[in-house]
Amino acid sequence: MTDDDRPLDPRGRRVPRAALAPNWWVVLLADAAVGVVVALVGVALAVWWLPWLGALVMAAGVVYVALVVRRGLQWRWLRREAGRS
């Protein structure tokens, strides 16, 4: 599939290739795992070193996972629109 073959989203941008891939949920799962690891590192920092730094790192990991969930919902909608549910 070339860039010109990919459908457009409502804003006129090309849909990401990963959103239309058959293993799209694996991509999102791996990305969410990164956020979970960052959050766990934040917990470890808070317990064994600097609580304020741990809280900051933990918050960053949680926000990252939330953004991955948002992207997953967007990709699910894009796949449905492209007829690839």
Secondary structure by P-SEA (a helix, b strand, c coil): ccccccccccccccccccccccaaaaaaaaaaaaaaaaaaaaaaaaacccaaaaaaaaaaaaaaaaaaaaaaaaaaaaaaaaccc
